[in-house]
Amino acid sequence: MSEDKKEAKSVQNLQVLPDQTYKVDAEALLKDYMTWYSYHYRSIHLAQDFSGHDTDSSQLTKLAFLTKLMTGNYIALKTQVKDGVPIYTLYKSRNDDPDRQRTIKSLVSTELKNLSWEGREMPEFSFTDLTGKTYDKTKTRGKMLVLKCWFIGCVACVKEFPELNKLVEDYQQNPDVLFVSLASDTKSELETFLKRKPFRYAVVPNQDNFMQNKLDIRTYPTHILVNGQGKIVKVVNNVDDLIPALKKETSQPLLQTSAIVSGPNFSDCLIPLELVN
């Protein structure tokens, strides 16, 4: 079966997490890099909603939690789920594994950068997709704009096409949600490629300059949610984080007055720009 026909995630399949308390042996996780990384990959989702707690269980803002985690002196443990929201608690590591520290700093750096975009005005834009349809702030006002930044050579970007196609299908009855992708490739390159790899987003060619200089994109794929007032409300780097974020935002009025602020393989999930060139 082709990748495009594999079962894709559905918005309807999202489930609220049941309340639960977890007992985690932090020291066992720290015995080696892969034991910790496998746990982090499966259990810790920093781009999604969570309640962050310090080592003494006092609550932290998301920014404060990520800032402390960024030091590399802590790991995050999933200790509880309450009212459907996971609780992550910091654990101070006594084992300074440089590989683990480097990975944590890389992951958290990406999340801090994404978080810094939330609440900002989307830069002025004028996009023309492969069919000739145009998009700008006037035409997208009052709608949720779902942007994907990608390029043909990005394996992780293309790998999520089936799930993104299913997402477009799930929202096809909602005219207030627009799915637009920005690609760095040329029109002819994209038209040839998309004959083999169908993608249901509108596709805008030649957007390398806009993505890098206006949006400061350095990791691919990157997904950006822009609300009806032109404010960026969420930035994530994979479809698993995009689906719940979009569901949350589309359950709220679009013209809101403020923004709400297959195996563990990191290199297959995110493509940092410096690894592309």
C-alpha positions in Angstrom: 0.0 0.0 0.0 1.4 3.4 -0.9 2.2 5.9 1.8 -0.6 8.2 0.6 -3.2 5.5 1.4 -2.0 4.6 4.8 -4.4 5.3 7.6 -4.1 8.9 8.7 -5.0 10.6 12.0 -8.4 12.2 12.3 -9.6 15.1 14.3 -12.6 13.0 15.4 -10.2 10.4 16.8 -8.7 12.8 19.3 -9.5 11.7 22.8 -9.3 13.6 26.1 -6.7 12.1 28.4 -8.2 10.5 31.5 -7.0 11.7 34.9 -4.1 9.7 36.0 -1.0 9.8 38.2 2.3 8.3 37.0 5.2 7.0 39.1 8.4 7.5 37.2 11.8 6.2 38.2 13.8 9.2 37.1 17.2 7.7 37.9 16.4 4.6 35.8 15.7 6.9 32.9 19.0 8.6 33.3 21.0 5.4 33.1 21.8 6.0 29.4 20.9 8.3 26.6 18.5 6.1 24.6 16.4 5.1 27.7 15.8 8.8 28.5 15.2 9.7 24.8 12.7 7.0 24.2 10.8 8.1 27.3 10.9 11.8 26.3 9.8 11.1 22.7 6.8 9.0 23.8 5.7 11.0 26.9 6.8 14.7 26.7 5.2 16.9 24.1 6.4 20.4 24.7 4.6 22.0 21.8 1.2 20.9 23.2 -0.8 22.3 26.2 0.7 21.2 29.5 1.0 22.4 33.1 4.6 22.8 34.1 5.8 22.2 37.6 9.1 22.9 39.3 11.1 20.3 41.3 9.1 21.3 44.4 5.8 20.8 42.5 5.1 24.5 42.4 3.5 25.6 39.2 5.5 27.4 36.5 4.5 29.3 33.4 5.3 27.5 30.2 8.0 30.1 29.5 9.6 29.6 32.9 9.4 25.8 32.6 11.1 25.8 29.2 13.7 28.3 30.3 14.8 26.1 33.3 14.7 23.0 31.1 16.9 24.8 28.5 19.8 24.8 31.0 20.3 21.1 30.5 20.4 20.5 34.2 16.8 19.0 34.3 14.7 16.5 32.6 10.9 16.6 32.2 8.8 13.9 33.8 5.1 13.3 33.0 3.8 12.9 36.6 0.0 13.4 36.2 -2.9 14.1 33.9 -5.6 16.4 35.4 -8.7 17.5 33.6 -7.2 16.2 30.4 -4.0 18.3 30.7 -0.7 16.6 31.3 1.5 17.8 34.2 5.2 17.8 33.5 7.5 18.1 36.5 11.2 19.1 36.4 13.7 16.6 37.8 17.2 17.8 38.5 19.7 15.5 37.0 22.9 14.4 38.8 24.1 12.8 35.7 25.5 15.3 33.2 25.3 13.4 30.0 26.5 15.8 27.3 24.5 14.1 24.5 21.3 14.4 26.6 22.0 18.0 27.5 22.7 18.8 23.9 19.4 17.2 22.7 17.3 18.9 25.4 18.8 22.3 24.6 18.1 21.7 20.9 14.5 20.6 21.5 13.7 23.4 24.0 15.4 26.0 21.9 13.0 25.2 19.0 10.0 25.4 21.4 11.1 28.7 22.9 11.5 30.2 19.4 8.0 28.9 18.4 6.5 30.3 21.6 8.0 33.7 21.0 6.0 34.0 17.8 2.6 33.4 19.5 0.6 36.7 19.7 2.7 38.4 17.0 1.2 39.9 13.9 1.6 37.8 10.8 3.9 39.7 8.4 2.3 41.2 5.3 2.0 38.7 2.6 0.6 38.2 -0.9 0.7 34.5 -2.1 -0.3 33.1 -5.4 -0.7 29.3 -5.4 -0.2 26.9 -8.3 -3.7 27.3 -9.6 -3.5 31.1 -9.6 -5.5 31.8 -6.5 -4.3 34.6 -4.4 -4.1 35.1 -0.6 -3.4 38.2 1.4 -4.4 39.6 4.8 -7.6 41.1 3.4 -8.8 37.9 1.8 -8.0 35.8 4.9 -9.4 38.1 7.5 -12.0 36.3 9.6 -10.6 32.9 8.7 -8.1 30.5 10.3 -5.1 30.3 8.1 -3.2 27.0 8.5 0.3 27.4 7.0 2.9 24.7 6.3 6.5 25.6 5.4 8.3 22.9 3.5 10.4 21.9 0.5 10.5 18.8 -1.8 13.8 17.5 -0.4 12.5 17.5 3.2 11.7 13.8 4.0 9.8 14.7 7.2 7.7 17.3 5.3 6.6 14.9 2.7 6.1 12.0 5.2 3.2 13.8 6.9 1.3 14.5 3.6 -1.3 11.6 4.2 -2.2 12.9 7.7 -2.4 16.5 6.5 -4.6 15.5 3.6 -6.9 13.8 6.1 -6.9 17.0 8.2 -8.0 19.0 5.1 -10.7 16.5 4.6 -11.9 16.7 8.2 -12.3 20.5 7.8 -13.7 20.6 4.3 -17.1 21.6 5.5 -15.7 24.6 7.4 -15.1 27.5 4.9 -13.4 29.5 7.6 -10.3 27.3 7.7 -7.8 27.8 4.9 -4.9 25.3 4.3 -2.0 26.9 2.5 1.6 25.6 2.1 4.7 27.7 1.4 7.4 25.8 -0.6 10.8 26.9 -1.5 10.7 25.0 -4.8 9.7 26.4 -8.3 6.3 26.0 -9.8 7.5 23.4 -12.4 9.3 21.4 -9.8 6.3 21.3 -7.5 3.8 20.5 -10.3 6.0 17.5 -11.3 6.5 16.3 -7.7 2.8 16.7 -6.7 1.8 14.3 -9.5 3.5 11.6 -7.6 2.8 12.9 -4.1 -0.7 14.5 -4.0 -1.1 17.2 -1.4 -4.5 18.8 -0.6 -3.1 22.1 0.7 -2.9 25.1 -1.7 0.8 25.2 -2.7 2.6 28.4 -3.1 6.0 28.2 -4.9 9.2 30.2 -4.5 8.7 31.1 -0.9 12.3 30.5 0.4 12.9 34.3 1.0 9.6 34.9 2.8 10.0 31.8 5.0 13.6 32.6 6.0 13.5 36.4 6.1 10.0 37.2 7.2 9.1 34.2 9.3 12.7 33.2 10.4 12.0 29.6 9.6 15.0 27.4 10.3 13.3 24.1 11.0 11.2 22.1 8.5 8.4 21.3 8.5 7.0 24.3 10.4 3.2 24.8 10.8 1.8 28.2 11.7 -1.8 29.0 12.8 -3.0 32.5 12.0 -6.3 33.6 13.5 -9.0 35.8 11.9 -7.3 39.0 13.1 -4.0 38.1 11.5 -2.3 37.1 14.8 -0.1 34.0 15.0 -1.6 31.8 17.7 0.5 28.6 17.4 3.7 27.4 15.8 4.6 23.7 15.8 6.8 21.4 13.8 4.8 18.2 13.2 1.3 17.1 12.4 0.8 15.4 15.8 1.1 18.8 17.5 -0.8 20.6 14.7 -4.0 18.5 15.0 -4.9 19.3 18.6 -3.8 22.9 18.3 -6.1 23.5 15.3 -9.0 21.7 17.0 -8.5 24.0 20.0 -8.3 27.2 18.0 -11.3 26.4 15.7 -13.5 25.8 18.8 -13.0 29.5 19.7 -14.3 32.6 17.9 -12.0 33.3 15.0 -12.1 37.1 15.5 -10.7 36.9 19.0 -9.1 39.9 20.6 -6.1 38.1 22.1 -4.0 35.1 21.2 -3.7 32.1 23.4 -0.6 32.3 24.4 7.4 5.7 14.1 10.3 5.0 16.6 12.2 7.7 18.3 14.3 9.3 15.6 14.9 13.0 16.1 16.5 13.6 12.8 13.5 12.2 11.0 11.1 14.5 12.8 12.7 17.9 12.3 15.0 19.2 9.6 17.1 22.1 10.9 18.1 24.5 8.1 21.8 24.1 8.8 21.5 20.4 8.0 19.9 21.1 4.6 22.5 23.4 3.1 
